[in-house]
Amino acid sequence: MGEGKTFNRWLVVLGALLIQVSLGAIYIYSVFKPGLKDNFPSWSDTDLALPAQLVLAFFALGVIAFGRIQDKVGPRPIASLGGVLLGIGLVIASYAPSLMVFVLGFSIIGGIGIGAAYVCPIATCVKWFPDKRGLITGLAVAGFGAGALFFTPIAKGFIASVGMMNTFLYLGIIFLIAVLIGAQLMVNPPAGYKPAGWNPPAAAAGAKGLKADYTWQEMLKTPQFYFLWLAYFAGCTAGLMVIMNVTNVYQSCSLLDLVRSMSPVSKGAFNDCISQAATAVMIVAILNALGRIVWGKVSDNIGRKPTLLIMFVYSGVIMLLLNWFTSYPLFLFGVASVGFCFGGFLALFPAVTADYFGTKNVGANYGWMFAAYGVGGLFGPWLAPKLMVVLQKISYESVDKAGAVVLKTFSAGNFLIAFAISGIMCLVAAGLILIVKPPSGK
């Protein structure tokens, strides 16, 4: 491609960040839950969790499908299409009269759009930066983690001023415009491109049989793919379990503490609880974004495997302890730690996929690897409310649409079993990473 010969590769990173910040607003779903519950009081807790589960699943399906297509037609048109689909999906969600229509817009159309746009910056940046693969994939997806930081206060402002459902309409328009702008900077490098002054590292002794580039069909025939996939699934289960349930988890532990001194819990105290939970969402978003950059850089220095081992062991230990982190500072430390490592997983696994299976087909190959995220997105957010043990139904004061104070009930409990399962999965994943080695060619 002629334009690739003179294209400034850092502009690709700029476009990637613009796209990913918009797509990363998916992580603020817990901010929408109270408003959705008010608009649709018949929705159960499982109903409220369903859009978050399905948007992650269709996100992963979009990465698989469009990763292959963008390898063939280029990243710009696919990223643009993703922005259009995401915008249309949120507009449909804003007019949804039922759970089914909301899921169609927010989760299915929106999720596929997110997947289409998400894979393009990753595949493009990996090709432009073979010299900084860990760092650059971290930067390429850092915006995704930071999306919640930027859009949590924006969404809260919209909810307060224009209402819950109109918030989806306005966000859909914002995301559509931002992704389309970023997509114009998605340009592949010319064939055989390498940065000035950089040469590929020499093959290690005894590595004569290593294959440079695998097709996705060849990759799926290697045991290494399945070891890495299972490890990625464990990390995504932990991260998404926490991220998609931050608000509910903190409300549970906070209200259980408040009800000891006041019953019902006052409107002011409950609003403080909601505000602290929203702050936690933002802090997790900050650490999620930082983890992508920090762990990516660390992996360039000490290697992908040692970095992943540290992250999985740390995540596993924190998840096993998280149910006892009930004070606000400890809670923030726990969920931020999981978010920090989760960001690292999303930075390192694209780089690992390129390390093990080459960059030529990285869009398609990472699409299949990213299916672990989709399955983890179905499993993790569902597991926490499903296995929550209800300890007490707590009455709290709220204000209805007419401005009158009314009593509502919150089912508060603990998440010990779900957190323990996820923690053990992370420790098992560390064992898988310890034994996996790069595949050898035929």
Summary of the structure (lengths in Angstrom):
residues: 442
radius of gyration: 21.8
end to end distance: 31.6
largest distance: 75.7
contacts: 1750
relative contact order: 0.16
helix: 76%
strand: 5%
